Amino acid sequence: MTVKNSIYALVLFFALASTAFAQSGVFVEDDKPPFHFEAKADSENSLYACGELAKVDVSLHAAGSENPIDGFKFSGEIAGDWGLKKQLQNLDSSRGGYIAEAALKKPGFVLIKLKFQPAADAKAYEGLAGIGFDPLKIKPATLEPTDFDEFWSKAKEELASVPLNSKMQPVEIAGAQAGKIECFDIKADCAGGAPVSGYMARPTGAKPHSLPAIVTYHGAGVRSALKPLEKASKGFLALDVNAHGIENGQPSSYYKTLRNGALKDYQLRDCDNPQKIYFRGMFLRVLRSLEFIKAQPEWDGRILIVSGMSQGGAQAIVAAALDPQVSLCVAHVPALCYLAEPLEARGGNGGWPYFIKTKDGAPESQALVDAVQYYDAATFARRIKCATLFSVGFIDTVCPPSTVFAAFNKIINVDNKRIVNNPEGGHTVTQKASEAEERTISEHLKLMNSARIQ
């Protein structure tokens, strides 16, 4: 299904009752639902000032029809920050559409959820719409530990005590790139219990100090690194890092066994202990991956780009915060942002993996609250000094937009940061965000090379 351009922002995306579809905002080719929702906000880009009344025109359409269906019944809710919640029951769209209205007095986001069920025993069809109210003014209360910098300085000292001891195993390249690209399965020793593991690629015959570097990090889950052949074909020294220091290129059963066994629920492991929490080892691997790529003779010594989505976006933020040689950070719908949100009046669970649980308004574990503050991407973001690109999805319920803006707004380098708003975006890298990344990297290369010539 295509989304039509409009002077309004089309913000409601059609989804089956499956959460996966609702989050991705797209259908696989074989899924052709007979109905879908559409919505048009009365504000450009689906953004409003605090206190302004937002109006979203919602309509239901049959597959392939531009005209809304009259007289349908639907239900749902309007839910937002600061405790906003309004149930929608048995609404009758007798004129082809329904105007959903919402307002927030303080900065934040509202999510409109709708459901249409043709008959009691029929499949339900769902849609999500997201609208924002002054999101650039979202300023979370900080729980930043007073010894945050000292904590990570000591972690870096621990890492420095472990020799790099890297290994590069050549990987055969087939097809049109054979002979043009060299690829290696790499390992590098690391503190924290697991090595850095990934694939590195570069143009064949690259001269010393000739290539800009780019390192990409993975979202949540357990999988092999990817071979960054396309980036290498564009002239990069490219490294893709798997999140866990595990073997690359193994059968799917290998990763399934880890997902169901040794790495099951890794994200919540020892999360009440800042020295043992799983992300400590992951973030140390981020730093070691940068050391590895910078040790390659082909690196130009100047351009070092980090990029990732979700958990990978958090890793990119950490990389830029802790390594001053990173020159550009790209973080799509980053996770681990605004972890203390459940403790504040705005409500919300914080960004994935939703560490903090509360009971009667108080945290169930103060030790956990104290521990995870060393791993909040928003706290790391305040230390970023390089050029930065974020992207955010207004219907993202995994890493909600308020949490992403909480981190983005912490970046002090306001003259060289940008965020791509995706009103129709769920927890994914949209085409708009992908194109913005390509454009930003191209501009960054030109700027850095121009500065070198001068």
C-alpha positions as CSV (number, residue, x, y, z in Angstrom):
1,M,0.0,0.0,0.0
2,T,1.3,3.5,-0.8
3,V,0.9,6.5,1.4
4,K,-0.3,9.6,-0.4
5,N,1.3,13.0,-0.1
6,S,-0.9,15.6,1.5
7,I,-0.7,19.1,3.0
8,Y,-1.5,17.2,6.1
9,A,0.7,14.7,7.8
10,L,-0.5,11.2,7.2
11,V,0.2,9.8,10.6
12,L,-2.0,6.8,11.1
13,F,-0.7,3.5,9.9
14,F,-2.7,0.5,9.1
15,A,-1.8,-2.6,11.0
16,L,-3.3,-6.0,11.8
17,A,-3.8,-6.9,15.4
18,S,-0.3,-8.1,15.5
19,T,2.1,-5.9,17.4
20,A,4.9,-6.6,15.0
21,F,2.9,-5.2,12.1
22,A,1.8,-2.2,14.2
23,Q,5.5,-1.5,15.0
24,S,6.9,-1.9,11.6
25,G,4.2,0.2,9.9
26,V,4.4,-2.0,6.8
27,F,3.0,-5.2,5.4
28,V,4.9,-8.1,3.9
29,E,4.0,-8.6,0.3
30,D,1.5,-11.5,1.0
31,D,-0.5,-9.5,3.5
32,K,-3.3,-7.5,1.8
33,P,-5.8,-6.5,4.5
34,P,-9.3,-5.7,3.3
35,F,-9.4,-2.6,5.5
36,H,-7.0,0.1,6.8
37,F,-7.2,3.3,8.7
38,E,-5.8,6.7,7.5
39,A,-5.5,9.9,9.4
40,K,-4.6,13.5,8.7
41,A,-3.5,15.9,11.4
42,D,-4.4,19.5,11.0
43,S,-0.9,20.6,11.7
44,E,2.1,20.3,9.5
45,N,4.4,17.5,10.6
46,S,1.9,16.4,13.3
47,L,3.5,18.9,15.8
48,Y,1.7,21.3,18.1
49,A,2.5,23.9,20.7
50,C,1.6,22.9,24.3
51,G,-2.0,23.8,25.0
52,E,-3.0,23.8,21.4
53,L,-5.9,21.5,20.4
54,A,-4.8,18.9,17.9
55,K,-7.4,17.5,15.5
56,V,-6.8,14.3,13.7
57,D,-9.2,13.3,11.0
58,V,-9.5,9.5,11.1
59,S,-11.1,7.4,8.3
60,L,-11.5,3.8,7.4
61,H,-10.9,2.6,3.9
62,A,-11.5,-0.6,2.0
63,A,-8.5,-2.1,0.3
64,G,-7.7,-0.2,-2.9
65,S,-10.3,2.6,-2.2
66,E,-9.5,6.2,-1.9
67,N,-12.9,7.0,-0.4
68,P,-13.6,6.4,3.3
69,I,-16.3,3.9,4.4
70,D,-19.4,5.6,5.9
71,G,-21.1,4.5,9.0
72,F,-18.4,2.2,10.5
73,K,-18.2,1.5,14.2
74,F,-14.8,1.4,15.9
75,S,-13.2,1.7,19.3
76,G,-9.8,2.6,20.7
77,E,-8.2,5.1,23.0
78,I,-6.3,8.3,23.1
79,A,-3.3,8.0,25.5
80,G,-0.5,10.3,26.1
81,D,2.1,11.7,28.5
82,W,1.1,13.3,31.8
83,G,-1.6,10.7,32.4
84,L,-3.8,11.5,29.4
85,K,-6.2,8.6,28.6
86,K,-9.5,8.6,26.9
87,Q,-11.4,5.5,25.9
88,L,-13.2,5.5,22.5
89,Q,-16.2,3.1,22.4
90,N,-18.8,2.4,19.7
91,L,-18.0,5.5,17.7
92,D,-20.0,5.9,14.5
93,S,-18.3,7.5,11.5
94,S,-21.5,8.5,9.7
95,R,-19.9,11.1,7.6
96,G,-16.9,9.0,6.6
97,G,-14.5,10.1,9.2
98,Y,-14.0,10.8,12.9
99,I,-12.1,13.8,14.4
100,A,-9.9,12.7,17.3
101,E,-8.9,15.7,19.5
102,A,-6.1,15.9,22.1
103,A,-4.0,18.5,23.9
104,L,-1.1,18.5,26.3
105,K,-0.2,21.4,28.6
106,K,3.3,20.1,28.9
107,P,5.8,18.8,26.3
108,G,5.2,15.3,25.2
109,F,3.4,12.9,22.8
110,V,0.0,11.5,22.3
111,L,-0.8,8.1,20.7
112,I,-4.2,7.5,19.1
113,K,-5.1,3.8,18.9
114,L,-8.0,2.6,16.8
115,K,-9.6,-0.8,16.2
116,F,-12.2,-1.9,13.7
117,Q,-13.8,-5.3,13.8
118,P,-16.3,-6.0,11.0
119,A,-18.1,-8.7,13.0
120,A,-17.9,-10.2,16.5
121,D,-16.1,-13.3,15.2
122,A,-14.0,-11.4,12.6
123,K,-10.4,-10.3,12.6
124,A,-9.7,-6.9,14.1
125,Y,-7.8,-4.2,12.2
126,E,-5.8,-1.6,14.1
127,G,-4.2,1.7,13.5
128,L,-1.9,4.1,15.3
129,A,-1.5,7.8,15.0
130,G,1.1,9.9,16.8
131,I,1.2,13.6,17.5
132,G,3.8,15.7,19.4
133,F,3.6,18.8,21.6
134,D,6.7,20.9,21.8
135,P,9.0,17.9,21.9
136,L,12.2,20.0,21.7
137,K,11.2,21.2,25.2
138,I,11.1,17.8,26.8
139,K,13.6,18.1,29.7
140,P,13.6,15.0,31.9
141,A,14.7,15.4,35.5
142,T,18.2,14.0,35.7
143,L,19.3,11.1,37.9
144,E,22.8,11.3,36.6
145,P,25.2,9.8,39.0
146,T,27.8,12.3,40.4
147,D,30.5,9.8,39.6
148,F,29.3,9.0,36.1
149,D,32.5,10.2,34.3
150,E,34.7,8.5,36.9
151,F,32.8,5.3,36.5
152,W,33.4,5.1,32.8
153,S,37.0,6.4,33.2
154,K,37.7,3.4,35.4
155,A,35.9,1.1,32.9
156,K,38.2,2.4,30.1
157,E,41.2,1.8,32.3
158,E,40.1,-1.8,32.8
159,L,39.7,-2.1,29.0
160,A,43.2,-0.7,28.4
161,S,44.6,-3.4,30.6
162,V,43.5,-6.0,28.1
163,P,45.7,-6.2,24.9
164,L,43.7,-5.8,21.7
165,N,45.1,-9.1,20.3
166,S,43.0,-8.8,17.2
167,K,42.6,-11.6,14.6
168,M,41.3,-11.2,11.0
169,Q,40.1,-14.2,9.1
170,P,39.7,-13.6,5.3
171,V,36.1,-14.2,4.0
172,E,35.6,-15.1,0.4
173,I,33.6,-12.6,-1.7
174,A,31.6,-13.8,-4.6
175,G,29.9,-12.0,-7.5
176,A,30.5,-8.6,-8.9
177,Q,32.5,-7.5,-5.8
178,A,35.0,-10.3,-6.0
179,G,38.4,-8.9,-6.3
180,K,37.2,-5.3,-5.5
181,I,36.4,-5.8,-1.8
182,E,38.3,-7.5,0.9
183,C,36.3,-8.9,3.9
184,F,37.4,-10.3,7.2
185,D,35.7,-12.1,10.1
186,I,37.4,-10.2,13.0
187,K,37.8,-10.9,16.7
188,A,39.5,-8.6,19.3
189,D,40.0,-9.4,23.0
190,C,38.0,-7.2,25.4
191,A,37.2,-6.7,29.0
192,G,33.7,-7.6,30.1
193,G,33.6,-11.3,29.3
194,A,33.3,-11.5,25.5
195,P,35.4,-10.4,22.6
196,V,34.5,-7.9,19.9
197,S,33.2,-9.9,16.9
198,G,32.2,-8.6,13.5
199,Y,32.9,-8.4,9.8
200,M,35.2,-5.7,8.4
201,A,35.4,-4.8,4.7
202,R,37.5,-2.5,2.7
203,P,38.3,-1.7,-0.9
204,T,41.0,-4.1,-2.2
205,G,44.4,-2.5,-2.3
206,A,43.5,0.5,-0.2
207,K,46.5,2.6,0.7
208,P,47.5,3.6,4.3
209,H,45.6,6.5,5.8
210,S,43.2,6.7,2.8
211,L,39.8,5.5,4.0
212,P,37.1,7.1,6.2
213,A,35.8,4.6,8.8
214,I,32.2,3.6,9.7
215,V,31.2,1.2,12.5
216,T,27.6,-0.1,12.7
217,Y,26.0,-1.6,15.8
218,H,23.1,-4.0,16.2
219,G,19.6,-3.7,17.7
220,A,18.3,-6.1,20.3
221,G,18.4,-9.8,19.6
222,V,21.0,-12.5,18.9
223,R,22.4,-12.6,15.4
224,S,25.6,-12.7,13.3
225,A,27.3,-9.5,12.2
226,L,26.6,-8.5,8.6
227,K,29.2,-8.1,5.9
228,P,29.4,-4.4,5.2
229,L,30.3,-4.9,1.5
230,E,28.1,-2.0,0.2
231,K,29.8,0.5,2.5
232,A,33.2,-0.8,1.5
233,S,32.3,-0.4,-2.2
234,K,31.6,3.3,-1.5
235,G,35.1,3.7,-0.2
236,F,34.7,3.1,3.5
237,L,36.7,1.0,5.9
238,A,33.6,-0.6,7.3
239,L,33.0,-2.7,10.4
240,D,29.7,-4.3,11.5
241,V,29.7,-5.5,15.1
242,N,27.5,-8.1,16.5
243,A,26.2,-7.2,19.9
244,H,27.4,-10.2,22.0
245,G,30.9,-11.1,20.8
246,I,29.5,-14.4,19.4
247,E,30.5,-16.3,16.3
248,N,29.5,-14.9,12.9
249,G,28.1,-16.7,9.9
250,Q,26.7,-19.7,11.8
251,P,23.5,-21.6,11.0
252,S,20.3,-20.1,12.3
253,S,20.0,-22.9,14.9
254,Y,23.2,-21.6,16.6
255,Y,21.6,-18.2,17.2
256,K,18.3,-19.7,18.2
257,T,20.0,-21.8,20.8
258,L,21.7,-18.8,22.3
259,R,18.4,-16.8,22.2
260,N,16.7,-19.5,24.1
261,G,19.6,-20.3,26.4
262,A,22.8,-18.5,27.3
263,L,21.5,-15.1,26.0
264,K,17.9,-15.4,27.0
265,D,16.7,-12.1,28.5
266,Y,20.2,-10.8,28.5
267,Q,19.0,-7.2,28.6
268,L,17.7,-7.6,32.2
269,R,20.6,-9.6,33.5
270,D,22.1,-8.3,36.8
271,C,20.5,-4.9,36.1
272,D,20.7,-4.0,39.8
273,N,24.5,-4.1,39.7
274,P,26.3,-1.5,37.6
275,Q,29.5,-3.6,37.5
276,K,27.7,-6.8,36.4
277,I,24.8,-5.5,34.2
278,Y,25.0,-7.0,30.7
279,F,25.3,-3.6,29.0
280,R,28.6,-2.9,30.7
281,G,30.3,-5.6,28.6
282,M,28.4,-4.5,25.5
283,F,29.6,-0.9,25.9
284,L,33.1,-2.0,26.5
285,R,32.9,-3.9,23.2
286,V,31.8,-0.7,21.6
287,L,34.9,1.1,22.8
288,R,37.1,-1.8,21.8
289,S,35.6,-1.9,18.3
290,L,36.6,1.7,17.8
291,E,40.1,0.9,19.0
292,F,40.2,-1.9,16.5
293,I,39.1,0.1,13.5
294,K,41.4,3.0,14.4
295,A,44.3,0.6,14.5
296,Q,43.8,-0.4,10.9
297,P,46.5,1.2,8.7
298,E,43.9,2.2,6.0
299,W,42.0,4.5,8.4
300,D,42.5,8.2,7.4
301,G,42.8,9.2,11.1
302,R,40.0,11.8,10.8
303,I,36.6,10.5,9.8
304,L,35.0,8.0,12.2
305,I,31.3,7.5,11.8
306,V,29.1,5.3,14.2
307,S,25.6,4.2,13.4
308,G,22.9,2.0,14.8
309,M,19.2,1.5,15.3
310,S,17.4,0.9,18.7
311,Q,20.0,-0.9,20.9
312,G,22.5,-0.2,18.2
313,G,21.4,3.5,18.4
314,A,22.2,3.5,22.1
315,Q,25.6,1.9,21.3
316,A,26.3,4.6,18.7
317,I,25.5,7.3,21.3
318,V,27.9,5.6,23.8
319,A,30.6,5.5,21.2
320,A,30.3,9.2,20.4
321,A,30.1,10.1,24.1
322,L,33.2,8.2,25.2
323,D,35.5,8.4,22.2
324,P,36.3,12.0,21.2
325,Q,37.6,10.8,17.8
326,V,34.1,9.9,16.6
327,S,33.2,12.6,14.0
328,L,29.6,11.7,13.3
329,C,27.0,9.8,15.3
330,V,23.8,8.4,13.7
331,A,21.2,7.0,16.2
332,H,17.9,5.7,14.8
333,V,15.0,5.3,17.4
334,P,17.6,4.7,20.1
335,A,16.9,2.5,23.1
336,L,18.0,2.9,26.7
337,C,16.9,6.5,26.8
338,Y,15.2,8.3,29.7
339,L,15.3,5.2,31.9
340,A,13.9,7.0,35.0
341,E,10.7,8.1,33.2
342,P,8.6,5.7,35.3
343,L,9.5,7.8,38.4
344,E,8.3,11.1,36.9
345,A,4.8,12.6,36.7
346,R,4.7,12.4,32.9
347,G,4.2,8.6,33.2
348,G,5.7,6.1,30.7
349,N,8.0,3.1,31.0
350,G,11.2,4.8,29.7
351,G,13.0,3.4,26.7
352,W,13.6,-0.3,26.1
353,P,14.3,-2.5,28.0
354,Y,12.1,-0.8,30.6
355,F,14.3,-1.5,33.6
356,I,12.4,0.4,36.3
357,K,9.2,-1.1,37.7
358,T,7.1,0.8,40.3
359,K,4.5,0.0,42.9
360,D,2.3,2.7,44.4
361,G,4.5,5.3,42.7
362,A,7.8,4.0,44.2
363,P,10.5,1.9,42.6
364,E,10.4,-1.8,43.4
365,S,14.2,-1.8,43.6
366,Q,16.2,1.3,44.5
367,A,19.4,-0.6,43.8
368,L,18.2,-1.2,40.2
369,V,17.3,2.5,39.8
370,D,20.8,3.5,41.0
371,A,22.6,1.0,38.8
372,V,20.9,1.7,35.4
373,Q,21.6,5.4,35.6
374,Y,25.1,4.6,34.5
375,Y,23.6,3.2,31.3
376,D,21.1,5.9,30.3
377,A,21.7,6.9,26.7
378,A,20.4,10.4,27.5
379,T,23.2,10.9,30.0
380,F,25.7,9.7,27.5
381,A,24.1,12.1,24.9
382,R,25.0,15.1,27.0
383,R,28.6,14.3,26.4
384,I,28.5,14.1,22.6
385,K,30.5,16.8,20.9
386,C,30.5,15.6,17.3
387,A,27.9,16.0,14.5
388,T,24.8,14.0,15.4
389,L,21.7,12.7,13.5
390,F,18.8,11.1,15.4
391,S,15.5,9.7,14.0
392,V,12.3,9.2,15.9
393,G,9.0,7.4,15.2
394,F,5.8,9.0,16.5
395,I,4.1,5.6,16.7
396,D,7.0,3.8,18.2
397,T,5.9,2.0,21.3
398,V,9.3,0.2,21.9
399,C,11.4,3.3,22.2
400,P,8.6,6.0,22.6
401,P,9.3,9.4,21.0
402,S,9.4,11.2,24.3
403,T,12.3,9.1,25.4
404,V,14.2,9.7,22.2
405,F,13.7,13.5,22.4
406,A,14.8,13.3,26.1
407,A,18.2,12.1,24.8
408,F,18.3,14.4,21.8
409,N,17.6,17.5,23.8
410,K,20.5,16.6,26.2
411,I,23.0,17.1,23.4
412,I,24.8,20.3,24.1
413,N,26.3,20.7,20.6
414,V,23.1,22.3,19.3
415,D,24.6,23.8,16.2
416,N,25.5,20.4,14.7
417,K,22.6,18.1,15.6
418,R,19.5,17.1,13.8
419,I,16.5,14.9,14.4
420,V,14.3,13.3,11.6
421,N,10.7,13.2,12.7
422,N,8.7,10.3,11.3
423,P,5.0,10.8,12.2
424,E,4.1,7.6,10.5
425,G,7.1,5.7,11.8
426,G,7.1,2.8,14.3
427,H,10.2,1.1,15.7
428,T,12.0,1.0,12.4
429,V,14.4,3.0,10.2
430,T,12.0,4.6,7.7
431,Q,13.0,5.5,4.1
432,K,13.0,9.1,5.2
433,A,15.5,8.4,8.0
434,S,17.6,6.2,5.8
435,E,17.8,8.9,3.1
436,A,18.7,11.5,5.8
437,E,21.5,9.3,7.0
438,E,23.0,8.9,3.5
439,R,22.7,12.7,2.9
440,T,24.2,13.5,6.3
441,I,27.2,11.1,5.7
442,S,27.8,12.6,2.3
443,E,27.7,16.1,3.6
444,H,30.0,15.1,6.5
445,L,32.6,13.6,4.1
446,K,32.6,16.8,2.0
447,L,32.9,19.0,5.1
448,M,35.7,16.9,6.6
449,N,37.7,16.7,3.4
450,S,37.2,20.4,2.7
451,A,38.6,21.2,6.1
452,R,41.6,19.0,5.4
453,I,42.4,20.8,2.2
454,Q,42.2,24.2,3.9
